Amino acid sequence: MSTQPLSGSELEDIKLMAQKHFWPHAKPAGDISEETGLKTITKGEGIWLYDENDQPWYDTTSCLWLVNLGHGRTDIADAAYAQMKEVSFTPMGSFSPPTAKLSAKIASYSPDKDSRVFFVSGGAEANETAIKMARKYHINNGESSRYKVISRRNSYHGATYATMSMGGGTRPPYEFEPLMPGSVKIANYDSYRYGFSTISEEQASEEYAKDLERAILGHNPSTVSAFIAEPISTATGIHVPNKAYFQMIREICDKYGVLMISDEVITGFGRTGSWFAIEQWDVTPDIITFAKACTSGYLPIGGAIATKKISDAFIGDESKTFTHLMTFGGNPASTAAGVKTLEIMEDEHVVENSKQMGDYLMSKLEELYKYDIVGHVRGGKGLLNAVEIVKNKDSKEPYPNLAKKLGPLYNKYKMIGLPSPIGIQLAPPITVNKNEIDDLVERTENVIKDL
Ligand SMILES: Cc1ncc(COP(=O)(O)O)c(C=O)c1O
């Protein structure tokens, strides 16, 4: 079944409806002008998104880091459709075959193969679930005083109240104060400017990890429930921590009985060249959260993967049960799309492709250091990269008003993505090939030349 692109008065009507009634996320409503406004996207195929004039745009960030298998995959759509025709929803106290199958598949890719998966509908719900799970874990173990959640400044864990309290959320979050009680912040990892007046990444990474210990001690360890971090934070500009960092974090969490949560909403399912990013630090978190790419973005999904140690604490008398419910969590259509997505990833060796193409992209991006304004090229783990643009390479002074300048240049070079205040972020579908990487680097270089 194919659909015709909209045209003529039908297209005009759609645009008027959007202008008048559609409330976009995190953008001003009502602006559908070509220069600054919302685009009308009518179709997608592979790395390409097509606008109302059938013009192809390069999807430089897999939309919001989720369409990992590219656009227009009828096999994922068919799997969801087939499941919807069998049964589209199952009642409480039951489960459907794809839901069971997806939980087993996800466990098999997790660091702890005996994990259990609690399904929800998105990333924020996944993180809310994880922090409630951590709290209840401690209650079940007789430590009900543990409720505080430590997170890293300017991370992003979602836009709901609790997740916003743990990260930048909707910036600036203080507009929405008071935040969740017990939200404690520590420094985030910066592989370019470092912190704590350190002069090498090695020193800095140790200080970043020690900042967690300082926070736990400063807040009374017996009140601290969990620490949450993205293995590679996209919100703070894709700084890749060194080998020691997460290993130290794991040791500190163990020392004080604090649960470690790895937010893999972006990094999960192959984005960084492994099924989950945290495995590249040889660390097993207590809980991993995921969403987006589990269905390659074709249907909403999310979840919290708990190790056996954590999930076993919920088994026993009724008081131990995790009384937490999200209506759409684990629904058959989404999980069928998830199973298909993971089967495709296995059959087409997509995780390996992410690693190989990621290495290739990184090597091409490093050639951009020849430009005076290219301060730092980050990535090297799969297809999650950033090119930081600066005013002055020696002083690392930020480039002024960058996001505003990048917007029109993205339009000029037909790139759909997320122009950011630090520079250019690249995360194409992980099925991308070498020619398509060359094309992406050429567009990126054109933007840099124009700047
Ligand atoms: C690391 C991370 N965690 C959580 C979320 C929230 O996910 P959602 O928008 O599905 O609620 C996001 C969204 O981009 C994210 O990047």
The ligand as an SDF file (V2000), in Angstrom:
LIG
                    3D

 16 16  0  0  0  0  0  0  0  0999 V2000
   19.1110   10.2590   27.1920 C   0  0  0  0  0  0  0  0  0  0  0  0
   17.6270   10.4640   27.1290 C   0  0  0  0  0  0  0  0  0  0  0  0
   16.8630   10.0200   28.1200 N   0  0  0  0  0  0  0  0  0  0  0  0
   15.5320   10.1730   28.1170 C   0  0  0  0  0  0  0  0  0  0  0  0
   14.9010   10.8170   27.0820 C   0  0  0  0  0  0  0  0  0  0  0  0
   13.4120   11.0230   27.1130 C   0  0  0  0  0  0  0  0  0  0  0  0
   12.7830   10.2070   26.1760 O   0  0  0  0  0  0  0  0  0  0  0  0
   11.2980   10.5220   25.7140 P   0  0  0  0  0  0  0  0  0  0  0  0
   11.3500   11.7680   24.9300 O   0  0  0  0  0  0  0  0  0  0  0  0
   10.9200    9.2920   24.9100 O   0  0  0  0  0  0  0  0  0  0  0  0
   10.4730   10.6360   26.9320 O   0  0  0  0  0  0  0  0  0  0  0  0
   15.6480   11.2870   26.0110 C   0  0  0  0  0  0  0  0  0  0  0  0
   15.0080   11.9680   24.8690 C   0  0  0  0  0  0  0  0  0  0  0  0
   15.6270   12.4220   23.9460 O   0  0  0  0  0  0  0  0  0  0  0  0
   17.0550   11.1240   26.0490 C   0  0  0  0  0  0  0  0  0  0  0  0
   17.8150   11.6120   25.0760 O   0  0  0  0  0  0  0  0  0  0  0  0
  1  2  1  0
  2  3  1  0
  2 15  2  0
  3  4  2  0
  4  5  1  0
  5  6  1  0
  5 12  2  0
  6  7  1  0
  7  8  1  0
  8  9  2  0
  8 10  1  0
  8 11  1  0
 12 13  1  0
 12 15  1  0
 13 14  2  0
 15 16  1  0
M  END
$$$$
